[in-house]
């Protein structure tokens, strides 16, 4: 039961922070930047805290918070919208920033966390 409660609380917090970024409605050159920022920030934090928790705390942080904070559903909707509008270059840039940059931040912040651990 404590794992489920950890999941629910983490999901409430993660989705609340995610919604806050959506309300800011960042757009740069027609790109929906809020999702990109959320994915980069979430990836950086997930990388930083990778393998640092287990049990209910892992469920709270990784599955609940990060699972609700970063989101592929918004990514897919916004990418589909760009493709539907035939904004293929913007769609490619949007896709690249979300996937590659988010992974790079995950990796970098994981390496940073390992450096601090020593």
Backbone as JSON Lines, residues from 0, in Angstrom:
{"i":0,"aa":"X","n":[0.81,-1.2,0.0],"ca":[0.0,0.0,0.0],"c":[0.85,1.26,0.0]}
{"i":1,"aa":"X","n":[1.99,1.23,0.72],"ca":[2.84,2.42,0.76],"c":[3.42,2.71,-0.62]}
{"i":2,"aa":"X","n":[3.68,1.68,-1.42],"ca":[4.19,1.89,-2.78],"c":[3.15,2.58,-3.65]}
{"i":3,"aa":"X","n":[1.9,2.15,-3.49],"ca":[0.83,2.77,-4.27],"c":[0.63,4.23,-3.87]}
{"i":4,"aa":"X","n":[0.67,4.49,-2.59],"ca":[0.54,5.87,-2.1],"c":[1.71,6.73,-2.6]}
{"i":5,"aa":"X","n":[2.9,6.18,-2.6],"ca":[4.07,6.89,-3.12],"c":[3.87,7.21,-4.6]}
{"i":6,"aa":"X","n":[3.35,6.27,-5.35],"ca":[3.07,6.48,-6.77],"c":[2.06,7.6,-6.98]}
{"i":7,"aa":"X","n":[0.98,7.57,-6.24],"ca":[-0.08,8.57,-6.38],"c":[0.42,9.96,-6.02]}
{"i":8,"aa":"X","n":[1.11,10.09,-4.91],"ca":[1.62,11.4,-4.5],"c":[2.65,11.92,-5.51]}
{"i":9,"aa":"X","n":[3.54,11.04,-5.95],"ca":[4.51,11.44,-6.96],"c":[3.85,11.87,-8.26]}
{"i":10,"aa":"X","n":[2.82,11.14,-8.68],"ca":[2.11,11.47,-9.91],"c":[1.37,12.8,-9.79]}
{"i":11,"aa":"X","n":[0.78,13.07,-8.65],"ca":[0.1,14.34,-8.43],"c":[1.1,15.49,-8.52]}
{"i":12,"aa":"X","n":[2.23,15.35,-7.86],"ca":[3.24,16.41,-7.9],"c":[3.83,16.57,-9.3]}
{"i":13,"aa":"X","n":[4.17,15.46,-9.94],"ca":[4.76,15.53,-11.28],"c":[3.82,16.15,-12.3]}
{"i":14,"aa":"X","n":[2.57,15.73,-12.28],"ca":[1.6,16.29,-13.24],"c":[1.29,17.74,-12.93]}
{"i":15,"aa":"X","n":[1.34,18.12,-11.66],"ca":[1.12,19.53,-11.3],"c":[2.24,20.42,-11.82]}
{"i":16,"aa":"X","n":[3.47,19.97,-11.66],"ca":[4.6,20.73,-12.2],"c":[4.54,20.77,-13.73]}
{"i":17,"aa":"X","n":[4.15,19.67,-14.33],"ca":[4.03,19.6,-15.8],"c":[2.99,20.61,-16.28]}
{"i":18,"aa":"X","n":[1.86,20.67,-15.61],"ca":[0.79,21.6,-15.98],"c":[1.25,23.04,-15.82]}
{"i":19,"aa":"X","n":[2.03,23.32,-14.78],"ca":[2.57,24.67,-14.58],"c":[3.38,25.1,-15.8]}
{"i":20,"aa":"X","n":[4.24,24.23,-16.3],"ca":[5.03,24.56,-17.49],"c":[4.12,24.79,-18.7]}
{"i":21,"aa":"X","n":[3.06,24.02,-18.83],"ca":[2.12,24.19,-19.93],"c":[1.45,25.55,-19.85]}
{"i":22,"aa":"X","n":[1.11,26.0,-18.65],"ca":[0.47,27.3,-18.48],"c":[1.38,28.44,-18.9]}
{"i":23,"aa":"X","n":[2.69,28.25,-18.8],"ca":[3.63,29.28,-19.22],"c":[3.62,29.47,-20.74]}
{"i":24,"aa":"X","n":[3.17,28.45,-21.46],"ca":[2.96,28.5,-22.91],"c":[4.17,29.06,-23.67]}
{"i":25,"aa":"X","n":[5.34,28.48,-23.41],"ca":[6.55,28.88,-24.11],"c":[6.49,28.46,-25.57]}
{"i":26,"aa":"X","n":[6.77,29.38,-26.46],"ca":[6.91,29.08,-27.88],"c":[8.09,29.89,-28.41]}
{"i":27,"aa":"X","n":[8.97,29.22,-29.11],"ca":[10.09,29.9,-29.76],"c":[10.1,29.45,-31.22]}
{"i":28,"aa":"X","n":[9.96,30.41,-32.11],"ca":[9.93,30.13,-33.54],"c":[8.87,29.1,-33.91]}
{"i":29,"aa":"X","n":[7.76,29.14,-33.22],"ca":[6.66,28.23,-33.51],"c":[6.79,26.85,-32.9]}
{"i":30,"aa":"X","n":[7.83,26.64,-32.1],"ca":[8.01,25.34,-31.44],"c":[7.44,25.4,-30.03]}
{"i":31,"aa":"X","n":[6.67,24.39,-29.63],"ca":[6.15,24.33,-28.26],"c":[7.27,23.96,-27.29]}
{"i":32,"aa":"X","n":[7.91,24.94,-26.73],"ca":[9.12,24.76,-25.94],"c":[8.85,24.21,-24.54]}
{"i":33,"aa":"X","n":[7.65,24.36,-24.04],"ca":[7.34,23.87,-22.69],"c":[7.62,22.37,-22.57]}
{"i":34,"aa":"X","n":[7.19,21.6,-23.55],"ca":[7.42,20.15,-23.5],"c":[8.9,19.83,-23.6]}
{"i":35,"aa":"X","n":[9.61,20.57,-24.45],"ca":[11.05,20.36,-24.58],"c":[11.74,20.63,-23.23]}
{"i":36,"aa":"X","n":[11.39,21.75,-22.59],"ca":[11.98,22.08,-21.29],"c":[11.67,21.03,-20.23]}
{"i":37,"aa":"X","n":[10.42,20.6,-20.2],"ca":[10.01,19.58,-19.23],"c":[10.8,18.3,-19.45]}
{"i":38,"aa":"X","n":[10.94,17.89,-20.71],"ca":[11.67,16.65,-20.99],"c":[13.15,16.78,-20.67]}
{"i":39,"aa":"X","n":[13.74,17.93,-20.94],"ca":[15.16,18.13,-20.63],"c":[15.37,18.18,-19.12]}
{"i":40,"aa":"X","n":[14.55,18.96,-18.41],"ca":[14.68,19.06,-16.95],"c":[14.43,17.69,-16.3]}
{"i":41,"aa":"X","n":[13.36,17.03,-16.73],"ca":[13.05,15.72,-16.17],"c":[14.14,14.7,-16.45]}
{"i":42,"aa":"X","n":[14.7,14.73,-17.65],"ca":[15.78,13.81,-18.0],"c":[17.04,14.1,-17.19]}
{"i":43,"aa":"X","n":[17.35,15.38,-17.01],"ca":[18.52,15.75,-16.22],"c":[18.36,15.25,-14.78]}
{"i":44,"aa":"X","n":[17.21,15.47,-14.2],"ca":[16.98,15.04,-12.82],"c":[16.94,13.52,-12.71]}
{"i":45,"aa":"X","n":[16.32,12.86,-13.69],"ca":[16.29,11.39,-13.68],"c":[17.7,10.83,-13.78]}
{"i":46,"aa":"X","n":[18.54,11.46,-14.6],"ca":[19.92,11.03,-14.71],"c":[20.69,11.27,-13.43]}
{"i":47,"aa":"X","n":[20.46,12.41,-12.81],"ca":[21.16,12.76,-11.57],"c":[20.83,11.76,-10.45]}
{"i":48,"aa":"X","n":[19.56,11.39,-10.35],"ca":[19.12,10.52,-9.26],"c":[19.08,9.04,-9.65]}
{"i":49,"aa":"X","n":[19.58,8.69,-10.84],"ca":[19.56,7.31,-11.32],"c":[20.29,6.38,-10.35]}
{"i":50,"aa":"X","n":[19.63,5.3,-9.99],"ca":[20.17,4.28,-9.08],"c":[20.47,4.8,-7.67]}
{"i":51,"aa":"X","n":[19.81,5.87,-7.27],"ca":[20.04,6.42,-5.93],"c":[18.95,5.99,-4.94]}
{"i":52,"aa":"X","n":[17.84,5.47,-5.46],"ca":[16.7,5.14,-4.61],"c":[16.18,3.74,-4.94]}
{"i":53,"aa":"X","n":[15.45,3.17,-4.0],"ca":[14.76,1.91,-4.26],"c":[13.47,1.88,-3.44]}
{"i":54,"aa":"X","n":[12.69,0.87,-3.66],"ca":[11.44,0.71,-2.93],"c":[10.43,1.8,-3.22]}
{"i":55,"aa":"X","n":[9.73,2.22,-2.18],"ca":[8.66,3.21,-2.33],"c":[9.2,4.56,-2.79]}
{"i":56,"aa":"X","n":[10.42,4.9,-2.39],"ca":[11.01,6.18,-2.81],"c":[11.3,6.17,-4.31]}
{"i":57,"aa":"X","n":[11.76,5.03,-4.82],"ca":[11.97,4.89,-6.27],"c":[10.64,5.05,-7.01]}
{"i":58,"aa":"X","n":[9.61,4.4,-6.51],"ca":[8.28,4.49,-7.13],"c":[7.78,5.93,-7.1]}
{"i":59,"aa":"X","n":[7.96,6.61,-5.97],"ca":[7.55,8.01,-5.85],"c":[8.26,8.89,-6.87]}
{"i":60,"aa":"X","n":[9.59,8.78,-6.93],"ca":[10.38,9.69,-7.77],"c":[10.31,9.3,-9.25]}
{"i":61,"aa":"X","n":[10.65,8.06,-9.57],"ca":[10.78,7.68,-10.98],"c":[9.46,7.4,-11.67]}
{"i":62,"aa":"X","n":[8.64,6.58,-11.07],"ca":[7.39,6.21,-11.73],"c":[6.34,7.29,-11.53]}
{"i":63,"aa":"X","n":[6.2,7.78,-10.3],"ca":[5.19,8.79,-10.01],"c":[5.56,10.16,-10.53]}
{"i":64,"aa":"X","n":[6.64,10.75,-9.98],"ca":[6.97,12.13,-10.33],"c":[7.48,12.27,-11.76]}
{"i":65,"aa":"X","n":[8.6,11.59,-12.09],"ca":[9.17,11.75,-13.43],"c":[8.24,11.2,-14.51]}
{"i":66,"aa":"X","n":[7.52,10.12,-14.19],"ca":[6.57,9.56,-15.15],"c":[5.44,10.52,-15.48]}
{"i":67,"aa":"X","n":[5.04,11.34,-14.52],"ca":[3.98,12.32,-14.75],"c":[4.51,13.66,-15.22]}
{"i":68,"aa":"X","n":[5.73,13.98,-14.85],"ca":[6.31,15.27,-15.22],"c":[6.72,15.28,-16.69]}
{"i":69,"aa":"X","n":[7.52,14.33,-17.09],"ca":[7.88,14.21,-18.5],"c":[6.8,13.38,-19.17]}
{"i":70,"aa":"X","n":[6.51,13.7,-20.41],"ca":[5.38,13.02,-21.01],"c":[5.54,12.85,-22.51]}
{"i":71,"aa":"X","n":[5.33,11.65,-22.96],"ca":[5.34,11.42,-24.4],"c":[4.0,11.74,-25.02]}
{"i":72,"aa":"X","n":[2.94,11.76,-24.25],"ca":[1.64,12.07,-24.84],"c":[1.62,13.5,-25.39]}
{"i":73,"aa":"X","n":[2.09,14.46,-24.61],"ca":[2.14,15.84,-25.1],"c":[3.13,15.95,-26.25]}
{"i":74,"aa":"X","n":[4.25,15.27,-26.13],"ca":[5.25,15.25,-27.2],"c":[4.62,14.75,-28.51]}
{"i":75,"aa":"X","n":[3.92,13.63,-28.45],"ca":[3.32,13.07,-29.66],"c":[2.24,13.96,-30.25]}
{"i":76,"aa":"X","n":[1.43,14.57,-29.41],"ca":[0.38,15.47,-29.9],"c":[1.0,16.68,-30.59]}
{"i":77,"aa":"X","n":[2.01,17.27,-29.97],"ca":[2.65,18.45,-30.55],"c":[3.44,18.1,-31.81]}
{"i":78,"aa":"X","n":[4.1,16.96,-31.83],"ca":[4.83,16.51,-33.02],"c":[3.85,16.23,-34.16]}
{"i":79,"aa":"X","n":[2.75,15.57,-33.86],"ca":[1.73,15.29,-34.87],"c":[1.15,16.59,-35.44]}
{"i":80,"aa":"X","n":[0.95,17.57,-34.59],"ca":[0.43,18.86,-35.04],"c":[1.4,19.52,-36.02]}
{"i":81,"aa":"X","n":[2.69,19.49,-35.71],"ca":[3.69,20.07,-36.61],"c":[3.73,19.32,-37.94]}
{"i":82,"aa":"X","n":[3.65,18.0,-37.91],"ca":[3.66,17.2,-39.13],"c":[2.4,17.44,-39.93]}
{"i":83,"aa":"X","n":[1.26,17.51,-39.24],"ca":[-0.02,17.77,-39.93],"c":[-0.03,19.12,-40.63]}
{"i":84,"aa":"X","n":[0.66,20.08,-40.02],"ca":[0.76,21.42,-40.62],"c":[1.85,21.46,-41.7]}
{"i":85,"aa":"X","n":[2.44,20.31,-41.98],"ca":[3.53,20.2,-42.96],"c":[4.74,21.06,-42.6]}
{"i":86,"aa":"X","n":[4.93,21.25,-41.29],"ca":[6.11,21.96,-40.78],"c":[7.18,20.93,-40.47]}
{"i":87,"aa":"X","n":[7.69,20.29,-41.52],"ca":[8.57,19.15,-41.35],"c":[9.91,19.52,-40.71]}
{"i":88,"aa":"X","n":[10.44,20.67,-41.05],"ca":[11.72,21.08,-40.45],"c":[11.52,21.35,-38.96]}
{"i":89,"aa":"X","n":[10.43,22.05,-38.61],"ca":[10.13,22.29,-37.2],"c":[9.88,20.96,-36.48]}
{"i":90,"aa":"X","n":[9.2,20.04,-37.13],"ca":[8.93,18.73,-36.53],"c":[10.24,17.99,-36.26]}
{"i":91,"aa":"X","n":[11.17,18.05,-37.22],"ca":[12.46,17.38,-37.03],"c":[13.25,18.02,-35.88]}
{"i":92,"aa":"X","n":[13.27,19.34,-35.83],"ca":[13.97,20.05,-34.75],"c":[13.33,19.7,-33.41]}
{"i":93,"aa":"X","n":[12.01,19.74,-33.35],"ca":[11.27,19.43,-32.13],"c":[11.57,18.01,-31.67]}
{"i":94,"aa":"X","n":[11.51,17.07,-32.6],"ca":[11.8,15.67,-32.29],"c":[13.23,15.53,-31.76]}
{"i":95,"aa":"X","n":[14.17,16.14,-32.46],"ca":[15.58,16.03,-32.1],"c":[15.87,16.61,-30.72]}
{"i":96,"aa":"X","n":[15.32,17.8,-30.46],"ca":[15.56,18.42,-29.16],"c":[14.99,17.57,-28.02]}
{"i":97,"aa":"X","n":[13.8,17.05,-28.21],"ca":[13.18,16.24,-27.16],"c":[13.91,14.93,-26.93]}
{"i":98,"aa":"X","n":[14.26,14.24,-27.98],"ca":[14.86,12.91,-27.82],"c":[16.35,13.0,-27.51]}
{"i":99,"aa":"X","n":[17.1,13.63,-28.37],"ca":[18.56,13.63,-28.21],"c":[19.03,14.5,-27.06]}
{"i":100,"aa":"X","n":[18.52,15.7,-26.96],"ca":[18.97,16.6,-25.9],"c":[18.54,16.07,-24.53]}
{"i":101,"aa":"X","n":[17.34,15.52,-24.44],"ca":[16.89,14.95,-23.17],"c":[17.8,13.81,-22.74]}
{"i":102,"aa":"X","n":[18.18,12.95,-23.69],"ca":[19.07,11.85,-23.35],"c":[20.45,12.37,-22.94]}
{"i":103,"aa":"X","n":[20.96,13.35,-23.65],"ca":[22.25,13.93,-23.31],"c":[22.23,14.5,-21.89]}
{"i":104,"aa":"X","n":[21.14,15.19,-21.53],"ca":[21.04,15.74,-20.18],"c":[20.93,14.63,-19.14]}
{"i":105,"aa":"X","n":[20.21,13.56,-19.46],"ca":[20.13,12.41,-18.55],"c":[21.54,11.89,-18.29]}
{"i":106,"aa":"X","n":[22.29,11.65,-19.34],"ca":[23.64,11.11,-19.23],"c":[24.57,12.07,-18.47]}
{"i":107,"aa":"X","n":[24.56,13.34,-18.85],"ca":[25.43,14.31,-18.2],"c":[25.16,14.42,-16.7]}
{"i":108,"aa":"X","n":[23.9,14.51,-16.34],"ca":[23.57,14.67,-14.92],"c":[23.8,13.38,-14.14]}
{"i":109,"aa":"X","n":[23.71,12.24,-14.8],"ca":[24.08,11.0,-14.13],"c":[25.58,11.01,-13.84]}
{"i":110,"aa":"X","n":[26.38,11.44,-14.81],"ca":[27.82,11.54,-14.61],"c":[28.16,12.55,-13.51]}
{"i":111,"aa":"X","n":[27.44,13.66,-13.46],"ca":[27.63,14.67,-12.41],"c":[27.35,14.05,-11.04]}
{"i":112,"aa":"X","n":[26.26,13.29,-10.96],"ca":[25.9,12.69,-9.67],"c":[26.96,11.7,-9.21]}
{"i":113,"aa":"X","n":[27.54,10.96,-10.15],"ca":[28.61,10.02,-9.79],"c":[29.84,10.76,-9.31]}
{"i":114,"aa":"X","n":[30.11,11.89,-9.9],"ca":[31.26,12.71,-9.49],"c":[31.08,13.23,-8.06]}
{"i":115,"aa":"X","n":[29.84,13.64,-7.72],"ca":[29.56,14.12,-6.37],"c":[29.59,12.99,-5.35]}
{"i":116,"aa":"X","n":[29.32,11.77,-5.81],"ca":[29.29,10.62,-4.89],"c":[30.68,10.25,-4.4]}
{"i":117,"aa":"X","n":[31.69,10.67,-5.14],"ca":[33.07,10.31,-4.76],"c":[33.68,11.29,-3.84]}
